[in-house]
Amino acid sequence: MIIANKQNVNYHKMEKVEVKDLLDGGVHFGHLTRKWDPNMAPYIYMERNGIHIINLYKTAAKLEEACNALSKIAASGRKILFVATKKQAKDIVSEKAGNVNMPYITERWPGGMLTNFVTIRKAVKKMASIDRMKKDGTFNTLSKKERLQVDRLRAKLEKNLGSISDMTRLPGALFVVDIKREHIAIKEAQKLNIPIFAMVDTNSDPRHVDYVIPSNDDASKSINKILTHATNAVAEGLAERKAEKDAKAEGKDTPPAKTTEAPVATEATAAAVQEEE
């Protein structure tokens, strides 16, 4: 029965990355040549007007590789934590990651977010306990001053940790915009051997990243372009996981077909047949 259901499971083919599409998004613009990191040399196409131009053919190949890996992680049921605290990336990341129900950090990175995850979880639980106080009426028994303090604490926790409240265990991967800015997050992920996916500009060291996406990490248009491909890949992985779950559930719900077994011939029955003849 499960085999029959597989025909109904329509897996999306991974979206092909078009170089022209990346070009339109300004993904190829790097930093000033004097600010470059020599380790980015393999991904640089040329220099123009004192600015390095990124090789978009390499970007497309690397982006496809990263998307395939992101899709597999999402299909396995693990969470991917998106990190971007720079102004031009905040809104894009919160929208794109939120659409695929993935956790994200767009405010200041909380030190020990990964390496001291137990403490971070306690802070998230504190937020949940405040919500329970408001629901069961305990909150109203507090004095006006205490209520004000609790509200401020709740607002602070929501701002810094609200987007990761559903993350009950360490993420399966990190997706970072601007690895120089998010160097603390990178170090924590490295300590715990968490795979790192990142948009890496010409002024950064790609050796700190497992899945390098050479790209312009400053322009919002470029960030939006890369994040769209990445989150689409995550959505495909989630769809694949759901389809497999549904197929298994249907297979379990369907009772096995009854089969009538042919009687087994024995010496006694053979002898009886011969007597009748």
C-alpha positions as CSV (number, residue, x, y, z in Angstrom):
1,M,0.0,0.0,0.0
2,I,2.8,2.4,0.8
3,I,4.3,1.8,-2.6
4,A,1.1,2.8,-4.3
5,N,1.0,6.0,-2.2
6,K,4.5,7.0,-3.2
7,Q,3.1,7.8,-6.6
8,N,1.1,10.6,-4.9
9,V,4.1,12.1,-3.2
10,N,5.3,14.9,-5.4
11,Y,8.8,15.9,-4.4
12,H,9.9,19.2,-5.8
13,K,13.0,19.3,-7.8
14,M,15.6,21.6,-6.3
15,E,15.3,25.0,-7.8
16,K,18.2,25.8,-10.2
17,V,20.3,28.9,-9.3
18,E,20.5,31.2,-12.3
19,V,23.7,33.3,-12.6
20,K,21.6,36.1,-14.3
21,D,19.3,36.1,-11.3
22,L,22.3,36.6,-8.9
23,L,23.7,39.3,-11.1
24,D,20.4,41.2,-11.0
25,G,20.5,41.0,-7.2
26,G,24.0,42.5,-7.0
27,V,25.4,39.4,-5.4
28,H,28.7,39.9,-7.3
29,F,29.8,43.1,-5.6
30,G,32.6,42.5,-3.1
31,H,34.4,44.9,-0.8
32,L,37.2,47.4,-1.5
33,T,40.3,45.5,-2.7
34,R,42.4,46.9,0.2
35,K,40.0,45.2,2.6
36,W,40.1,41.7,1.0
37,D,40.9,38.4,2.7
38,P,43.4,36.5,0.5
39,N,41.6,33.2,1.3
40,M,38.7,34.5,-0.8
41,A,40.9,34.6,-3.9
42,P,39.4,31.4,-5.4
43,Y,36.0,33.1,-5.5
44,I,37.1,36.4,-6.9
45,Y,36.6,37.0,-10.7
46,M,38.2,40.4,-11.1
47,E,38.9,43.8,-9.8
48,R,36.9,46.8,-11.0
49,N,37.2,50.5,-9.8
50,G,39.0,49.3,-6.6
51,I,36.3,46.8,-5.8
52,H,36.5,43.0,-6.0
53,I,33.9,41.3,-8.2
54,I,32.8,37.8,-7.1
55,N,32.7,34.9,-9.6
56,L,28.9,34.2,-9.8
57,Y,29.4,30.8,-11.5
58,K,31.1,29.7,-8.3
59,T,28.5,31.4,-6.2
60,A,25.7,29.5,-8.1
61,A,27.5,26.1,-7.6
62,K,28.1,26.7,-4.0
63,L,24.6,28.0,-3.3
64,E,23.1,24.8,-5.0
65,E,25.4,22.6,-2.8
66,A,24.3,24.5,0.3
67,C,20.6,24.3,-0.6
68,N,20.9,20.5,-1.1
69,A,22.4,20.2,2.4
70,L,19.9,22.5,4.0
71,S,17.0,20.5,2.5
72,K,18.4,17.3,3.9
73,I,18.8,18.8,7.4
74,A,15.2,20.1,7.3
75,A,14.0,16.7,6.0
76,S,15.7,15.0,9.0
77,G,13.6,17.1,11.4
78,R,16.5,19.2,12.8
79,K,16.2,23.0,13.1
80,I,18.4,25.5,11.3
81,L,19.2,28.6,13.2
82,F,19.5,31.8,11.1
83,V,21.7,34.5,12.4
84,A,21.9,38.1,11.1
85,T,22.1,41.1,13.4
86,K,23.1,43.7,10.8
87,K,20.4,46.3,10.1
88,Q,19.9,45.5,6.4
89,A,19.5,41.8,7.0
90,K,17.3,41.8,10.2
91,D,13.8,42.1,8.6
92,I,14.7,39.8,5.7
93,V,15.9,37.0,7.9
94,S,13.0,37.3,10.4
95,E,10.5,37.1,7.5
96,K,12.2,34.3,5.5
97,A,13.1,32.1,8.5
98,G,9.7,32.7,10.1
99,N,7.9,31.6,6.9
100,V,9.5,28.1,7.2
101,N,9.1,28.0,11.0
102,M,12.9,28.1,11.7
103,P,14.5,29.9,14.7
104,Y,16.5,33.1,14.1
105,I,18.5,35.7,16.0
106,T,18.3,39.2,14.7
107,E,19.1,41.1,17.9
108,R,22.4,40.9,19.8
109,W,23.8,37.3,19.8
110,P,23.3,36.1,23.4
111,G,26.8,34.8,24.6
112,G,26.6,31.1,25.3
113,M,23.6,30.7,23.1
114,L,24.9,27.4,21.9
115,T,27.7,26.5,24.3
116,N,25.5,27.3,27.3
117,F,22.2,26.2,25.8
118,V,20.8,25.0,29.1
119,T,20.9,28.5,30.6
120,I,19.3,30.0,27.5
121,R,16.5,27.4,27.7
122,K,15.9,28.4,31.3
123,A,15.4,32.0,30.1
124,V,12.9,30.8,27.5
125,K,11.0,28.8,30.2
126,K,10.9,31.9,32.3
127,M,9.1,33.7,29.5
128,A,6.6,30.8,29.3
129,S,6.1,30.9,33.1
130,I,5.3,34.7,32.9
131,D,2.7,33.9,30.2
132,R,1.1,31.3,32.4
133,M,1.0,33.8,35.3
134,K,-1.0,36.1,33.1
135,K,-3.4,33.4,32.1
136,D,-4.1,32.0,35.5
137,G,-4.5,35.4,37.2
138,T,-1.4,35.1,39.4
139,F,0.0,38.2,37.6
140,N,-2.8,40.4,38.9
141,T,-2.0,39.5,42.5
142,L,1.4,41.3,42.2
143,S,1.9,44.9,43.2
144,K,1.9,47.6,40.5
145,K,5.7,47.9,40.7
146,E,6.2,44.1,40.4
147,R,3.9,43.9,37.4
148,L,5.9,46.6,35.7
149,Q,9.2,44.7,36.4
150,V,7.8,41.4,35.1
151,D,6.4,43.1,31.9
152,R,9.8,44.7,31.3
153,L,11.6,41.3,31.8
154,R,9.0,39.6,29.4
155,A,9.6,42.3,26.7
156,K,13.4,42.0,27.0
157,L,13.2,38.2,26.8
158,E,10.8,38.3,23.8
159,K,13.1,40.8,22.0
160,N,16.2,38.6,22.4
161,L,14.9,35.1,22.6
162,G,11.3,35.1,21.3
163,S,12.2,33.8,17.9
164,I,14.0,30.7,19.4
165,S,11.3,29.8,21.9
166,D,10.4,26.6,19.9
167,M,14.0,25.5,19.7
168,T,14.1,22.7,22.4
169,R,17.5,21.3,21.5
170,L,20.7,22.5,19.7
171,P,20.2,23.3,16.0
172,G,21.3,21.0,13.2
173,A,23.0,23.9,11.5
174,L,23.7,27.6,11.5
175,F,23.0,30.0,8.6
176,V,24.9,33.2,9.1
177,V,24.9,36.5,7.2
178,D,28.3,38.3,7.7
179,I,30.7,36.0,9.5
180,K,32.9,38.8,10.6
181,R,30.1,40.5,12.5
182,E,28.8,37.2,13.9
183,H,32.2,35.8,14.9
184,I,31.0,34.7,18.4
185,A,28.2,32.6,16.9
186,I,30.7,31.0,14.5
187,K,33.1,30.1,17.3
188,E,30.4,28.6,19.4
189,A,29.1,26.5,16.5
190,Q,32.7,25.3,15.7
191,K,33.2,24.2,19.3
192,L,30.1,22.0,19.1
193,N,30.8,20.8,15.5
194,I,27.5,22.3,14.2
195,P,27.7,22.8,10.4
196,I,27.9,26.4,9.4
197,F,26.3,27.8,6.2
198,A,27.2,31.4,5.5
199,M,27.1,34.3,3.0
200,V,30.8,35.1,2.8
201,D,32.0,38.5,1.4
202,T,35.5,39.2,0.0
203,N,36.6,40.7,3.3
204,S,36.0,37.5,5.3
205,D,37.9,34.2,5.9
206,P,35.9,31.3,4.3
207,R,37.9,28.7,6.2
208,H,35.7,29.1,9.3
209,V,32.6,28.0,7.3
210,D,31.5,24.5,6.2
211,Y,29.2,25.7,3.3
212,V,30.6,28.9,1.8
213,I,28.3,31.0,-0.3
214,P,30.6,33.7,-1.8
215,S,28.3,36.8,-2.0
216,N,27.6,40.4,-1.2
217,D,26.5,40.4,2.5
218,D,25.9,44.1,2.7
219,A,23.1,44.9,0.2
220,S,19.6,43.9,1.2
221,K,18.7,42.9,-2.3
222,S,21.6,40.4,-2.4
223,I,20.8,39.1,1.1
224,N,17.1,38.7,0.0
225,K,18.2,36.7,-3.1
226,I,20.4,34.2,-1.2
227,L,17.9,33.8,1.7
228,T,15.1,33.1,-0.8
229,H,17.0,30.2,-2.3
230,A,18.1,28.9,1.2
231,T,14.6,29.0,2.8
232,N,13.0,27.5,-0.4
233,A,15.4,24.6,0.0
234,V,14.4,24.3,3.7
235,A,10.7,24.4,2.7
236,E,11.3,21.6,0.2
237,G,13.0,19.5,2.9
238,L,10.0,20.0,5.3
239,A,7.5,19.1,2.5
240,E,9.5,15.9,1.8
241,R,9.4,15.0,5.5
242,K,5.7,15.7,5.8
243,A,5.0,13.6,2.6
244,E,6.9,10.7,4.0
245,K,5.1,10.9,7.3
246,D,1.7,11.0,5.6
247,A,2.7,8.0,3.4
248,K,3.7,6.0,6.5
249,A,0.5,7.0,8.3
250,E,-1.7,5.9,5.4
251,G,0.2,2.6,5.2
252,K,-0.4,2.0,8.9
253,D,-4.1,2.9,8.7
254,T,-4.8,0.5,5.8
255,P,-5.4,-3.1,7.2
256,P,-3.4,-5.8,5.5
257,A,-5.4,-7.7,2.8
258,K,-6.7,-11.1,3.9
259,T,-5.2,-14.0,1.9
260,T,-6.8,-17.4,1.8
261,E,-4.1,-20.0,1.9
262,A,-4.4,-23.1,-0.2
263,P,-4.7,-26.3,1.8
264,V,-1.5,-28.1,2.2
265,A,-1.5,-31.6,0.7
266,T,-0.5,-34.3,3.2
267,E,0.0,-38.0,2.8
268,A,-3.3,-38.7,4.5
269,T,-5.3,-36.4,2.1
270,A,-3.5,-37.9,-0.9
271,A,-4.5,-41.4,0.2
272,A,-8.1,-40.4,0.7
273,V,-8.3,-38.9,-2.8
274,Q,-6.9,-42.2,-4.2
275,E,-9.6,-44.3,-2.3
276,E,-12.4,-42.0,-3.7
277,E,-11.1,-42.6,-7.2
